[in-house]
């Protein structure tokens, strides 16, 4: 699940593309990106399913910050990103959250 980052020269924004592979998606029909950048809303950042059955979404994030996030499938399964910049323990989640640094 690679993260890709594109920094804009015109403003302090990083376009971060989050991707979940077909094998990691485990047959999910929908996956949502959930994190600090959307106040952990489980429905407002749906990922687009691609032709190869992976999922992807691009989000504009403020540069110079760390953001915790995870993926949520339509079956209610939380997934972590194996290519996150790092992980932080969350007592609320009872496990690690992924972290992206911009």
N, CA and C of each residue as an Amber inpcrd file, in Angstrom:
protein
   306
   0.8380000  -1.1790000   0.0000000   0.0000000   0.0000000   0.0000000
   0.8810000   1.2380000   0.0000000   1.3190000   1.6240000  -1.1310000
   2.2490000   2.7650000  -1.1600000   1.5510000   4.1080000  -0.9610000
   2.2560000   4.9760000  -0.2910000   1.8610000   6.3770000  -0.1910000
   2.6780000   7.1260000  -1.2220000   2.0530000   8.0540000  -1.9260000
   2.8550000   8.9260000  -2.7780000   2.5190000  10.3610000  -2.4150000
   3.5540000  11.2120000  -2.4430000   3.4100000  12.6020000  -2.0170000
   3.8790000  13.5240000  -3.1250000   3.1030000  14.5660000  -3.3630000
   3.4720000  15.5820000  -4.3460000   3.3120000  16.9460000  -3.6760000
   4.4370000  17.6340000  -3.4930000   4.4250000  18.9410000  -2.8370000
   4.1780000  20.0300000  -3.8750000   3.2650000  20.9370000  -3.5570000
   2.9500000  22.0380000  -4.4600000   3.9220000  23.1890000  -4.2170000
   4.3840000  23.8170000  -5.2730000   5.2830000  24.9600000  -5.1540000
   4.5210000  26.2380000  -4.8330000   3.2600000  26.3020000  -5.2380000
   2.4770000  27.5300000  -5.1150000   1.8730000  27.7580000  -3.7280000
   1.7490000  26.6890000  -2.9160000   1.1840000  26.8380000  -1.5770000
   1.6670000  25.6890000  -0.6950000   1.5620000  25.8410000   0.6360000
   2.0770000  24.8150000   1.5520000   1.1480000  23.6120000   1.6830000
   0.9810000  22.9210000   0.5710000   0.0880000  21.7630000   0.5130000
   0.8340000  20.5840000  -0.0940000   0.5580000  19.4140000   0.4380000
   1.0910000  18.1740000  -0.1200000  -0.0930000  17.3210000  -0.5530000
  -0.0960000  16.9200000  -1.8110000  -1.1270000  16.0040000  -2.3100000
  -0.6380000  14.5820000  -2.0040000  -1.3320000  13.9230000  -1.0930000
  -0.9400000  12.5780000  -0.6830000  -1.9350000  11.5870000  -1.2830000
  -1.4210000  10.6250000  -2.0160000  -2.2570000   9.5670000  -2.5690000
  -2.0920000   8.3200000  -1.7080000  -3.1990000   7.8460000  -1.1880000
  -3.2460000   6.6450000  -0.3670000  -3.7620000   5.5150000  -1.2460000
  -3.1510000   4.3340000  -1.1440000  -3.5720000   3.2220000  -1.9910000
  -3.5990000   1.9250000  -1.1860000  -4.6540000   1.1610000  -1.4020000
  -4.8100000  -0.1540000  -0.7820000  -4.8040000  -1.1880000  -1.9020000
  -3.9190000  -2.1590000  -1.8170000  -3.8110000  -3.1740000  -2.8600000
  -5.0020000  -4.1310000  -2.8340000  -5.1950000  -4.8240000  -3.9250000
  -6.2830000  -5.7990000  -4.0400000  -6.1550000  -6.8660000  -2.9520000
  -4.9470000  -7.3710000  -2.7400000  -4.7660000  -8.4360000  -1.7500000
  -5.0500000  -7.9430000  -0.3300000  -4.6870000  -6.7100000  -0.0310000
  -4.9480000  -6.1610000   1.2960000  -6.4340000  -5.8710000   1.4810000
  -7.1060000  -5.4730000   0.4030000  -8.5420000  -5.1530000   0.4700000
  -9.3830000  -6.3830000   0.8200000  -8.8750000  -7.5640000   0.5670000
  -9.5260000  -8.8240000   0.9340000 -10.9800000  -8.9020000   0.4810000
 -11.2490000  -8.4860000  -0.7500000 -12.5870000  -8.6070000  -1.3130000
 -13.5580000  -7.5080000  -0.9210000 -13.0830000  -6.4720000  -0.2560000
 -13.9660000  -5.3660000   0.1430000 -14.5530000  -4.7020000  -1.0960000
 -15.7930000  -4.2840000  -0.9870000 -16.4540000  -3.5620000  -2.0830000
 -16.2260000  -2.0580000  -1.9720000 -16.0540000  -1.5730000  -0.7320000
 -15.7840000  -0.1530000  -0.4800000 -14.7720000  -0.0440000   0.6500000
 -13.9060000   0.9500000   0.5300000 -12.9380000   1.2480000   1.5840000
 -12.9290000   2.7590000   1.7860000 -12.8500000   3.1750000   3.0430000
 -12.8210000   4.5910000   3.3890000 -11.4880000   4.9230000   4.0530000
 -10.9550000   6.0950000   3.7220000  -9.7740000   6.6310000   4.3930000
 -10.2840000   7.4280000   5.5880000  -9.7850000   7.1110000   6.7650000
 -10.2560000   7.7280000   7.9990000  -9.0490000   8.2250000   8.7840000
  -9.0850000   9.4940000   9.2330000  -7.9360000   9.9930000   9.9840000
  -8.1660000  11.3600000  10.5950000  -7.0840000  11.8950000  11.1300000
  -7.1450000  13.2080000  11.7720000  -7.5710000  14.2960000  10.8020000
  -7.2020000  14.1620000   9.5480000  -7.4990000  15.1830000   8.5350000
  -8.9840000  15.2800000   8.2140000  -9.7800000  14.2790000   8.5970000
 -11.2410000  14.3620000   8.3960000 -12.0000000  14.0790000   9.6950000
 -11.3130000  14.3420000  10.8170000 -11.8980000  14.1890000  12.1630000
 -12.4230000  12.7740000  12.3950000 -11.7320000  11.7910000  11.8160000
 -12.0460000  10.3750000  11.9640000 -13.4600000  10.0360000  11.4900000
 -13.9440000  10.7700000  10.5040000 -15.2510000  10.4890000   9.9150000
 -15.1260000   9.2210000   9.0580000 -15.9670000   8.2510000   9.3230000
 -15.8570000   6.9520000   8.6490000 -16.5750000   6.8780000   7.3060000
 -17.1400000   7.9870000   6.8520000 -17.9120000   7.9340000   5.6020000
 -17.5550000   8.9980000   4.5710000 -16.8020000  10.0480000   4.9230000
 -16.6570000  11.1560000   3.9690000 -15.4360000  11.0890000   3.0580000
 -14.5980000  10.0650000   3.1680000 -13.4790000   9.9210000   2.2300000
 -13.4670000   8.5140000   1.6280000 -14.4530000   8.2190000   0.7720000
 -14.4390000   6.9040000   0.1190000 -13.2940000   6.8210000  -0.8790000
 -12.6980000   5.6590000  -0.9580000 -11.6140000   5.4340000  -1.9150000
 -12.2140000   4.9020000  -3.2150000 -11.5960000   5.2690000  -4.3130000
 -12.0700000   4.8230000  -5.6190000 -11.4830000   3.4480000  -5.9370000
 -12.3450000   2.5380000  -6.3610000 -11.8620000   1.2280000  -6.7660000
 -11.3230000   1.3270000  -8.1860000 -10.1000000   0.8600000  -8.3820000
  -9.4410000   0.9200000  -9.6810000  -9.6650000  -0.3680000 -10.4640000
  -9.2800000  -0.3660000 -11.7330000  -9.5000000  -1.5270000 -12.6120000
  -8.8500000  -2.7980000 -12.0770000  -7.7040000  -2.6420000 -11.3840000
  -7.0030000  -3.8130000 -10.8470000  -7.5510000  -4.2370000  -9.4700000
  -8.6930000  -3.6510000  -9.0820000  -9.3730000  -3.9270000  -7.8080000
  -8.6130000  -3.4370000  -6.5730000  -7.6480000  -2.5570000  -6.7790000
  -7.0580000  -1.8430000  -5.6530000  -7.9170000  -0.6040000  -5.4210000
  -7.6350000   0.1490000  -4.3750000  -8.3910000   1.3490000  -4.0350000
  -7.4280000   2.5060000  -3.8560000  -7.8830000   3.7230000  -4.2100000
  -7.0170000   4.8940000  -4.1280000  -7.8270000   6.1540000  -3.8550000
  -7.1910000   7.0960000  -3.1550000  -7.7710000   8.4240000  -2.9440000
  -6.6150000   9.3950000  -2.7060000  -6.7780000  10.6240000  -3.1910000
  -5.7780000  11.6740000  -2.9970000  -6.3680000  12.7720000  -2.1330000
  -5.5960000  13.2100000  -1.1450000  -6.0340000  14.2170000  -0.1800000
  -4.9880000  15.3220000  -0.1030000  -5.4390000  16.5780000  -0.0620000
  -4.5470000  17.7160000   0.1430000  -4.3160000  17.9000000   1.6360000
  -3.0570000  17.8280000   2.0630000  -2.7200000  17.9830000   3.4710000
  -1.7370000  19.1320000   3.6640000  -1.8900000  19.8300000   4.7690000
  -0.9950000  20.9310000   5.1100000   0.4190000  20.3830000   5.3450000
   1.4060000  21.0750000   4.8030000   2.8060000  20.6640000   4.9160000
   3.3200000  20.9170000   6.3360000   4.2270000  20.0620000   6.7780000
   4.8790000  20.2490000   8.0680000   4.1480000  19.6340000   9.2430000
   3.2620000  18.6970000   8.9660000   2.4810000  18.0590000  10.0280000
   2.5250000  16.5500000   9.8910000   2.1760000  15.8940000  10.9910000
   1.9640000  14.4500000  11.0090000   0.4620000  14.2090000  11.1410000
  -0.0390000  13.2080000  10.4440000  -1.4560000  12.8670000  10.4850000
  -1.5970000  11.3680000  10.7380000  -2.4050000  11.0040000  11.7280000
  -2.7160000   9.6010000  11.9580000  -3.9070000   9.2080000  11.0830000
  -3.9090000   7.9610000  10.6300000  -4.9920000   7.4830000   9.7650000
  -5.0560000   5.9690000   9.7710000  -6.1650000   5.4540000   9.2540000
  -6.3520000   4.0230000   8.9930000  -7.3600000   3.8860000   7.8620000
  -7.5160000   2.6670000   7.3770000  -8.5100000   2.3560000   6.3510000
  -9.6290000   1.5400000   6.9950000 -10.8730000   1.7580000   6.5370000
 -12.0240000   1.0230000   7.0520000 -12.7800000   0.4080000   5.8800000
 -12.9780000  -0.9080000   5.9130000 -13.7010000  -1.5940000   4.8360000
 -15.2050000  -1.5470000   5.0970000 -15.9640000  -1.8690000   4.0630000
 -17.4210000  -1.9140000   4.1840000 -17.8770000  -3.0060000   5.1520000
 -17.0100000  -3.9420000   5.4750000 -17.3250000  -4.9970000   6.4460000
 -16.9710000  -4.5980000   7.8740000 -16.5010000  -3.3480000   8.0590000
 -16.1470000  -2.8780000   9.3900000 -14.7630000  -3.3000000   9.8600000
 -13.9360000  -3.7550000   8.9350000 -12.5780000  -4.1850000   9.2710000
 -11.6190000  -3.0100000   9.1120000 -10.8270000  -2.7400000  10.1560000
  -9.8130000  -1.6790000  10.1050000  -8.5280000  -2.2520000   9.5500000
  -7.9260000  -1.5330000   8.6070000  -6.6700000  -1.9590000   7.9890000
  -5.5930000  -0.9100000   8.2260000  -4.3800000  -1.3730000   8.4310000
  -3.2440000  -0.4630000   8.5190000  -2.4840000  -0.4680000   7.2010000
  -1.7060000   0.5630000   7.0050000  -0.9250000   0.7510000   5.7900000
   0.4890000   0.2450000   6.0360000   0.8900000  -0.7850000   5.3140000
   2.2210000  -1.3640000   5.5100000   3.3310000  -0.4150000   5.0580000
   2.9850000   0.6340000   4.3250000   3.9800000   1.5930000   3.8410000
   3.8420000   2.9670000   4.5130000   3.1980000   3.0170000   5.6810000
   3.0610000   4.2820000   6.4060000   4.4490000   4.7970000   6.7880000
   4.5390000   6.1080000   7.0080000   5.8180000   6.6860000   7.4190000
   6.2440000   6.1620000   8.7780000   5.2810000   5.9300000   9.6550000
   5.5420000   5.3020000  10.9480000   4.1910000   4.9360000  11.5740000
   4.2230000   4.4030000  12.7860000   3.0110000   4.0000000  13.4940000
   3.0330000   4.5860000  14.9020000   1.8450000   4.8850000  15.4290000
   1.7110000   5.3610000  16.8030000   0.6050000   4.5820000  17.4790000
   0.8780000   4.1830000  18.7160000  -0.1330000   3.4450000  19.4700000
  -1.3020000   4.3620000  19.8250000  -2.4950000   3.8490000  19.6960000
  -3.7120000   4.5740000  20.0640000  -4.4750000   3.7500000  21.0940000
  -4.6200000   4.2930000  22.2930000  -5.3720000   3.5970000  23.3300000
  -6.8340000   3.4430000  22.9040000  -7.3680000   4.4320000  22.1780000
  -8.7570000   4.3740000  21.7090000  -8.9550000   3.1820000  20.7730000
  -8.0130000   2.9880000  19.8510000  -8.1200000   1.8940000  18.8820000
  -7.6310000   0.5660000  19.4600000  -6.8590000   0.6450000  20.5360000
  -6.2910000  -0.5720000  21.1050000  -5.2270000  -1.1790000  20.2120000
  -4.5770000  -0.3300000  19.4300000  -3.5270000  -0.7890000  18.5200000
  -2.8580000   0.3980000  17.8610000  -2.0970000   0.0990000  16.8360000
  -1.3570000   1.1580000  16.1490000  -2.1810000   1.8550000  15.0830000
  -2.0220000   3.1630000  15.0040000  -2.5160000   3.9410000  13.8740000
  -1.3340000   4.1960000  12.9390000  -1.6280000   4.3600000  11.6780000
  -0.6130000   4.7290000  10.7010000  -0.3770000   6.2380000  10.8250000
   0.8170000   6.6730000  10.4340000   1.1360000   8.1040000  10.4380000
   1.7690000   8.4630000   9.1000000   1.2810000   9.5590000   8.5060000
   1.8970000  10.1280000   7.3070000   2.4640000  11.4910000   7.7060000
   3.6880000  11.7560000   7.2850000   4.3600000  13.0220000   7.5590000
   4.4380000  13.8190000   6.2710000   3.9920000  15.0800000   6.3190000
   4.0390000  15.9090000   5.1120000   5.1250000  16.9450000   5.2280000
